[in-house]
Amino acid sequence: MADPMRVRAAENGGTVDVKILMKHDMESGQRKDAS
């Protein structure tokens, strides 16, 4: 992967939330229809 992954981790009341943003080859589903 040419683009690095973006990782964000935050501790909240004894638990750790980890969020990862990465690029992948699937379509996002945001493309407009031809109609």
ROPAKOL-437965 format. One record per atom (N, C-alpha, C, O): residue number from 1; residue in one letter; x, y, z. Coordinates in Angstrom, 1 decimal. Example, Ala and Ser with C-alpha at 12.3 -4.5 7.8 and 13.67 -1.06 7.14 Angstrom:
REM residues 2
+-----+----+--------+--------+--------+
!   i ! aa !   east !  north !     up !
+-----+----+--------+--------+--------+
!   1 !  A !   13.2 !   -5.7 !    7.8 !
!   1 !  A !   12.3 !   -4.5 !    7.8 !
!   1 !  A !   13.2 !   -3.3 !    7.8 !
!   1 !  A !   14.2 !   -3.3 !    8.5 !
!   2 !  S !   12.8 !   -2.2 !    7.1 !
!   2 !  S !   13.7 !   -1.1 !    7.1 !
!   2 !  S !   12.9 !    0.0 !    7.9 !
!   2 !  S !   13.4 !    1.1 !    8.0 !
+-----+----+--------+--------+--------+
REM end
This chain:
REM residues 35
+-----+----+--------+--------+--------+
!   i ! aa !   east !  north !     up !
+-----+----+--------+--------+--------+
!   1 !  M !    0.8 !   -1.2 !    0.0 !
!   1 !  M !    0.0 !    0.0 !    0.0 !
!   1 !  M !    0.9 !    1.2 !    0.0 !
!   1 !  M !    1.8 !    1.4 !    0.8 !
!   2 !  A !    0.6 !    2.1 !   -0.9 !
!   2 !  A !    1.4 !    3.3 !   -1.0 !
!   2 !  A !    1.0 !    4.3 !    0.1 !
!   2 !  A !    1.8 !    5.0 !    0.7 !
!   3 !  D !   -0.3 !    4.4 !    0.3 !
!   3 !  D !   -0.8 !    5.3 !    1.4 !
!   3 !  D !   -0.7 !    4.7 !    2.7 !
!   3 !  D !   -1.1 !    3.5 !    2.9 !
!   4 !  P !   -0.2 !    5.4 !    3.7 !
!   4 !  P !   -0.2 !    4.8 !    5.1 !
!   4 !  P !   -1.6 !    4.7 !    5.7 !
!   4 !  P !   -2.4 !    5.5 !    5.4 !
!   5 !  M !   -1.7 !    3.8 !    6.6 !
!   5 !  M !   -3.0 !    3.7 !    7.4 !
!   5 !  M !   -2.9 !    4.8 !    8.4 !
!   5 !  M !   -1.9 !    5.1 !    9.0 !
!   6 !  R !   -4.1 !    5.4 !    8.7 !
!   6 !  R !   -4.2 !    6.3 !    9.8 !
!   6 !  R !   -4.8 !    5.6 !   11.0 !
!   6 !  R !   -5.9 !    5.1 !   10.9 !
!   7 !  V !   -4.2 !    5.7 !   12.1 !
!   7 !  V !   -4.6 !    5.0 !   13.3 !
!   7 !  V !   -4.8 !    6.0 !   14.4 !
!   7 !  V !   -4.0 !    6.8 !   14.7 !
!   8 !  R !   -6.0 !    5.9 !   15.1 !
!   8 !  R !   -6.3 !    6.8 !   16.2 !
!   8 !  R !   -6.8 !    5.9 !   17.4 !
!   8 !  R !   -7.7 !    5.1 !   17.2 !
!   9 !  A !   -6.1 !    6.0 !   18.5 !
!   9 !  A !   -6.5 !    5.2 !   19.7 !
!   9 !  A !   -6.8 !    6.2 !   20.8 !
!   9 !  A !   -6.1 !    7.1 !   21.0 !
!  10 !  A !   -7.9 !    5.9 !   21.6 !
!  10 !  A !   -8.2 !    6.7 !   22.7 !
!  10 !  A !   -8.7 !    5.8 !   23.9 !
!  10 !  A !   -9.5 !    4.9 !   23.7 !
!  11 !  E !   -8.2 !    6.1 !   25.1 !
!  11 !  E !   -8.6 !    5.3 !   26.3 !
!  11 !  E !   -9.8 !    6.0 !   26.9 !
!  11 !  E !   -9.8 !    7.3 !   27.0 !
!  12 !  N !  -10.9 !    5.3 !   27.2 !
!  12 !  N !  -12.1 !    5.8 !   27.7 !
!  12 !  N !  -12.6 !    4.9 !   28.8 !
!  12 !  N !  -13.3 !    3.9 !   28.5 !
!  13 !  G !  -12.4 !    5.3 !   30.0 !
!  13 !  G !  -13.0 !    4.6 !   31.2 !
!  13 !  G !  -12.5 !    3.1 !   31.3 !
!  13 !  G !  -13.3 !    2.2 !   31.6 !
!  14 !  G !  -11.2 !    2.9 !   31.0 !
!  14 !  G !  -10.7 !    1.5 !   31.1 !
!  14 !  G !  -10.7 !    0.7 !   29.8 !
!  14 !  G !  -10.2 !   -0.4 !   29.8 !
!  15 !  T !  -11.4 !    1.2 !   28.8 !
!  15 !  T !  -11.4 !    0.5 !   27.5 !
!  15 !  T !  -10.6 !    1.4 !   26.5 !
!  15 !  T !  -10.6 !    2.6 !   26.6 !
!  16 !  V !  -10.1 !    0.8 !   25.4 !
!  16 !  V !   -9.4 !    1.5 !   24.4 !
!  16 !  V !  -10.1 !    1.4 !   23.1 !
!  16 !  V !  -10.4 !    0.3 !   22.6 !
!  17 !  D !  -10.5 !    2.5 !   22.5 !
!  17 !  D !  -11.2 !    2.5 !   21.2 !
!  17 !  D !  -10.1 !    2.8 !   20.1 !
!  17 !  D !   -9.3 !    3.8 !   20.2 !
!  18 !  V !  -10.0 !    1.9 !   19.1 !
!  18 !  V !   -9.0 !    2.1 !   18.1 !
!  18 !  V !   -9.8 !    2.3 !   16.8 !
!  18 !  V !  -10.6 !    1.5 !   16.4 !
!  19 !  K !   -9.5 !    3.4 !   16.0 !
!  19 !  K !  -10.1 !    3.6 !   14.7 !
!  19 !  K !   -9.0 !    3.6 !   13.7 !
!  19 !  K !   -7.9 !    4.3 !   13.9 !
!  20 !  I !   -9.2 !    2.9 !   12.6 !
!  20 !  I !   -8.2 !    2.8 !   11.5 !
!  20 !  I !   -8.9 !    3.3 !   10.2 !
!  20 !  I !  -10.0 !    2.8 !    9.9 !
!  21 !  L !   -8.2 !    4.2 !    9.5 !
!  21 !  L !   -8.6 !    4.6 !    8.2 !
!  21 !  L !   -7.6 !    4.1 !    7.2 !
!  21 !  L !   -6.4 !    4.5 !    7.3 !
!  22 !  M !   -8.1 !    3.3 !    6.2 !
!  22 !  M !   -7.2 !    2.7 !    5.3 !
!  22 !  M !   -7.8 !    2.8 !    3.9 !
!  22 !  M !   -9.0 !    2.8 !    3.7 !
!  23 !  K !   -7.0 !    2.8 !    2.9 !
!  23 !  K !   -7.4 !    2.8 !    1.5 !
!  23 !  K !   -7.6 !    1.4 !    1.0 !
!  23 !  K !   -6.7 !    0.5 !    1.3 !
!  24 !  H !   -8.7 !    1.1 !    0.3 !
!  24 !  H !   -8.8 !   -0.2 !   -0.3 !
!  24 !  H !   -9.4 !   -0.1 !   -1.7 !
!  24 !  H !   -9.9 !    1.0 !   -2.1 !
!  25 !  D !   -9.5 !   -1.2 !   -2.5 !
!  25 !  D !   -9.8 !   -1.1 !   -3.9 !
!  25 !  D !  -11.3 !   -1.2 !   -4.1 !
!  25 !  D !  -11.8 !   -1.0 !   -5.3 !
!  26 !  M !  -12.1 !   -1.5 !   -3.1 !
!  26 !  M !  -13.6 !   -1.6 !   -3.4 !
!  26 !  M !  -14.2 !   -0.3 !   -3.6 !
!  26 !  M !  -13.6 !    0.8 !   -3.2 !
!  27 !  E !  -15.3 !   -0.2 !   -4.4 !
!  27 !  E !  -16.0 !    1.0 !   -4.6 !
!  27 !  E !  -16.7 !    1.5 !   -3.3 !
!  27 !  E !  -17.1 !    0.7 !   -2.5 !
!  28 !  S !  -16.8 !    2.8 !   -3.2 !
!  28 !  S !  -17.4 !    3.3 !   -2.0 !
!  28 !  S !  -19.0 !    3.3 !   -2.0 !
!  28 !  S !  -19.6 !    3.4 !   -0.9 !
!  29 !  G !  -19.6 !    3.1 !   -3.2 !
!  29 !  G !  -21.0 !    3.2 !   -3.3 !
!  29 !  G !  -21.6 !    4.6 !   -3.4 !
!  29 !  G !  -22.8 !    4.7 !   -3.4 !
!  30 !  Q !  -20.7 !    5.5 !   -3.6 !
!  30 !  Q !  -21.1 !    6.9 !   -3.6 !
!  30 !  Q !  -21.3 !    7.4 !   -5.1 !
!  30 !  Q !  -21.6 !    8.6 !   -5.3 !
!  31 !  R !  -21.0 !    6.5 !   -6.1 !
!  31 !  R !  -21.2 !    6.9 !   -7.5 !
!  31 !  R !  -22.6 !    7.2 !   -7.8 !
!  31 !  R !  -23.5 !    6.4 !   -7.4 !
!  32 !  K !  -22.9 !    8.2 !   -8.6 !
!  32 !  K !  -24.3 !    8.5 !   -9.0 !
!  32 !  K !  -24.7 !    7.5 !  -10.2 !
!  32 !  K !  -23.9 !    7.1 !  -11.0 !
!  33 !  D !  -26.0 !    7.1 !  -10.2 !
!  33 !  D !  -26.5 !    6.3 !  -11.2 !
!  33 !  D !  -26.6 !    7.1 !  -12.5 !
!  33 !  D !  -26.6 !    8.3 !  -12.5 !
!  34 !  A !  -26.7 !    6.3 !  -13.7 !
!  34 !  A !  -26.8 !    7.0 !  -15.0 !
!  34 !  A !  -28.2 !    7.7 !  -15.2 !
!  34 !  A !  -28.3 !    8.6 !  -16.0 !
!  35 !  S !  -29.2 !    7.3 !  -14.4 !
!  35 !  S !  -30.5 !    7.8 !  -14.6 !
!  35 !  S !  -30.7 !    9.2 !  -14.0 !
!  35 !  S !  -31.7 !    9.8 !  -14.1 !
+-----+----+--------+--------+--------+
REM end
